[in-house]
Amino acid sequence: MRKLIKITIFTIVFMALVCALTICVSAKNYVVDYENVLSSSQENFLENKLSSLSEKYQCDMVFLTTESFNGKTAQHYAENYYDNNGYGYDSDGTGVIYVLSTEQREYYICTTGKANKIFKGNRMDYLESSILTCLQNDDFDGSAYAYANKATEILESYEAGIDTETLKTGIIISVIAGAIIGLIVVLVLRAKMNNAKPQKTAGHYIRNGSFNLTVCRDMYLYSTTRRVARPKSNSSGGSRGGGRSHGGRGGRF
């Protein structure tokens, strides 16, 4: 009897350990900073922020830094890392991973599943431009914060049902309406200013003897031409990795 109890206790303890190890192994890291662009406090803050964001919207948000892409393109590296490390919600693996190589000075934002629809068009433009602004100033940790903050705004607007194109149209209509109202006001005020008479010459505005022109000469001094290289950006979408539908955009900085 005692032997049976011991075996039962041992089995329970063993199963508990297996479960604990399974949980530890399957835990997701939303910030994987191999290049140490973040301090410990920054990494902890972003980990908590991205973890909460991922859970709230059921869309994994991942930030990864790496020295190189191991001979792969940035796109394939991002897709493979995302697929092979347990990221993604639902059967389509919904989520986003922002991969940054400081050595190769290249980045890629990979979207998967439902995120292909959420982060597209103007929303992707907004996210990428915010990240790229930081990268061009070598502000790598700032790009991670920009990624988290702008992704939060995008997910919130999508959840609220705010369509970017509809919002843009509304802004244009408001601007046009404001311009029309302003024009009407200006025309009304102009109509009231009937005491000013147009003059054909400027003689009425110059005091006699106050201006004497002796020399008139045109002199060309110099001109300056500045050339600034535009960042090359490659975009892709619709590729598949691990049975999932991927999209995304990236380039060099």
C-alpha positions in Angstrom: 0.0 0.0 0.0 2.8 2.4 1.0 4.6 1.5 -2.3 1.5 2.4 -4.3 1.2 5.7 -2.5 4.8 6.5 -3.2 4.4 5.7 -6.9 1.3 7.8 -7.1 3.0 10.8 -5.4 6.0 10.4 -7.6 3.8 10.3 -10.7 1.9 13.5 -9.6 5.2 15.3 -8.9 6.7 14.2 -12.2 3.6 15.3 -14.2 3.7 18.7 -12.4 7.3 19.2 -13.4 6.6 18.3 -17.0 3.7 20.8 -17.1 5.9 23.5 -15.6 8.7 22.9 -18.1 6.2 22.9 -20.9 4.9 26.2 -19.8 8.4 27.7 -19.6 9.4 26.4 -23.0 6.2 27.6 -24.7 6.3 31.1 -23.1 6.6 33.8 -25.7 9.2 36.5 -25.6 7.8 39.6 -27.4 11.2 41.4 -27.2 14.2 39.4 -28.4 17.2 41.8 -28.4 20.3 39.9 -29.5 22.0 43.2 -30.4 21.4 44.9 -27.0 20.0 48.1 -28.4 17.8 48.3 -25.3 18.7 48.6 -21.7 17.3 46.1 -19.2 14.6 48.6 -18.0 13.6 49.4 -21.6 13.4 45.7 -22.5 11.2 44.9 -19.5 9.0 47.9 -20.3 8.6 46.9 -24.0 8.1 43.3 -23.1 5.2 44.1 -20.8 3.7 46.6 -23.3 3.9 44.3 -26.3 2.7 41.3 -24.3 -0.4 43.2 -23.0 -1.0 44.6 -26.5 -0.8 41.1 -28.0 -3.2 39.6 -25.5 -5.7 42.4 -25.7 -6.1 42.4 -29.5 -5.2 38.7 -30.1 -2.4 39.8 -32.4 1.2 38.9 -31.4 3.5 42.0 -31.6 7.2 41.1 -31.7 10.4 43.1 -31.8 13.6 41.3 -32.8 17.2 42.6 -33.3 19.8 40.4 -34.9 23.4 40.9 -36.2 22.6 39.5 -39.6 20.0 37.5 -41.5 22.3 34.5 -41.9 22.4 34.7 -45.7 18.6 35.0 -46.0 16.6 38.0 -47.2 15.2 40.1 -44.4 11.7 39.0 -45.5 12.5 35.3 -45.3 14.3 35.7 -42.0 11.4 37.5 -40.4 8.8 35.0 -41.7 10.8 31.9 -40.6 11.6 33.3 -37.2 7.9 34.1 -36.6 6.7 30.8 -37.8 9.3 28.7 -36.0 9.1 30.3 -32.5 5.4 29.7 -31.7 4.1 33.2 -32.5 0.6 33.9 -33.8 -3.0 33.8 -32.7 -5.7 31.6 -34.1 -5.2 29.1 -37.0 -3.9 31.8 -39.3 -1.2 32.9 -36.9 -2.2 36.5 -36.6 0.6 38.9 -35.6 3.4 41.2 -36.6 7.2 41.0 -36.1 9.5 43.9 -36.6 13.1 42.6 -37.3 16.1 44.9 -37.2 19.7 44.3 -38.2 21.9 47.1 -37.0 24.9 45.5 -38.7 23.3 45.3 -42.2 21.3 48.4 -41.5 18.2 46.8 -42.8 14.7 46.2 -41.3 11.5 44.3 -42.1 8.0 44.4 -40.8 6.3 41.1 -41.3 2.5 40.7 -41.0 0.7 37.4 -40.7 -2.9 36.3 -40.8 -5.5 38.9 -39.9 -2.6 41.4 -39.4 -2.3 41.5 -43.2 -5.6 43.3 -43.3 -5.1 45.5 -40.2 -1.6 46.7 -41.1 -2.0 47.7 -44.8 -2.1 50.8 -46.9 -2.0 54.0 -45.0 -1.7 52.2 -41.7 1.5 50.4 -42.8 2.8 53.7 -44.2 2.2 55.3 -40.8 3.9 52.6 -38.9 6.9 52.3 -41.3 7.5 56.0 -41.5 7.6 56.4 -37.7 10.1 53.5 -37.4 12.2 54.7 -40.4 12.5 58.3 -39.0 14.2 56.8 -35.9 16.4 54.4 -37.8 17.8 57.1 -40.1 19.0 58.9 -36.9 20.5 55.6 -35.5 17.9 55.8 -32.7 17.3 52.0 -32.6 15.6 51.9 -29.2 13.4 54.8 -30.3 12.3 52.8 -33.3 11.2 50.0 -30.9 9.1 52.5 -28.9 7.7 54.0 -32.1 6.8 50.4 -33.3 4.9 49.7 -30.0 3.2 53.1 -29.8 2.1 53.3 -33.4 0.9 49.7 -33.5 -1.2 50.5 -30.4 -2.8 53.4 -32.2 -3.5 51.3 -35.3 -5.0 48.4 -33.4 -7.2 50.7 -31.4 -8.5 52.5 -34.5 -9.1 49.2 -36.2 -10.9 47.8 -33.2 -13.1 51.0 -33.1 -14.0 50.5 -36.7 -12.3 53.7 -37.9 -11.3 53.2 -41.5 -8.3 55.1 -42.6 -9.7 56.0 -46.0 -13.0 57.2 -44.5 -11.1 59.3 -42.0 -8.9 60.8 -44.8 -12.0 61.6 -46.8 -13.6 63.3 -43.8 -10.6 65.4 -43.3 -10.5 66.5 -46.9 -14.2 67.5 -46.8 -13.6 69.5 -43.6 -10.7 71.3 -45.2 -12.7 72.2 -48.3 -15.6 73.3 -46.3 -13.4 75.5 -44.1 -11.8 77.0 -47.2 -15.2 77.9 -48.7 -16.4 79.5 -45.5 -13.1 81.5 -45.2 -13.4 82.7 -48.8 -17.0 83.9 -48.2 -15.8 85.9 -45.1 -12.9 87.4 -47.0 -15.3 88.5 -49.9 -17.7 90.1 -47.5 -14.9 92.0 -45.7 -13.5 93.1 -49.1 -16.9 94.4 -50.2 -17.0 96.6 -47.2 -13.6 98.1 -47.9 -14.8 100.5 -50.6 -12.8 103.6 -49.5 -9.6 102.4 -51.1 -9.0 103.4 -54.7 -6.6 101.5 -57.0 -3.6 103.6 -58.2 -1.8 103.1 -61.5 1.6 104.2 -60.2 3.4 104.1 -56.9 4.0 107.9 -56.8 1.3 108.5 -54.2 3.2 106.3 -51.7 6.7 108.0 -52.1 7.7 111.2 -50.4 9.1 113.7 -52.9 12.9 113.7 -52.9 13.2 110.7 -50.6 14.4 108.2 -53.3 17.1 108.7 -55.9 18.2 105.7 -58.1 21.7 106.2 -59.4 22.9 102.7 -60.3 20.9 99.7 -61.4 22.7 96.3 -61.8 21.8 92.6 -61.7 24.5 90.4 -60.1 24.5 86.6 -60.0 26.1 85.4 -56.8 26.0 81.6 -56.5 23.8 78.6 -56.3 23.9 75.5 -54.1 22.8 72.1 -55.1 22.3 69.4 -52.5 21.7 65.8 -53.3 20.2 63.5 -50.6 19.8 59.8 -51.3 16.3 58.4 -50.8 16.1 55.2 -48.7 15.5 52.2 -50.8 12.4 50.3 -49.7 11.3 46.9 -50.8 7.8 45.8 -50.3 6.3 42.4 -50.5 3.1 40.6 -49.6 1.2 37.4 -50.0 4.2 35.1 -49.5 3.7 32.0 -47.5 5.7 30.4 -44.8 4.7 27.4 -42.7 1.2 27.3 -44.2 0.5 30.9 -43.1 -0.2 34.0 -45.2 2.5 36.6 -44.8 2.7 40.2 -45.9 5.0 43.1 -45.0 7.4 45.8 -46.0 11.1 46.6 -45.3 14.2 48.1 -46.7 17.6 49.7 -45.8 18.3 52.8 -43.9 
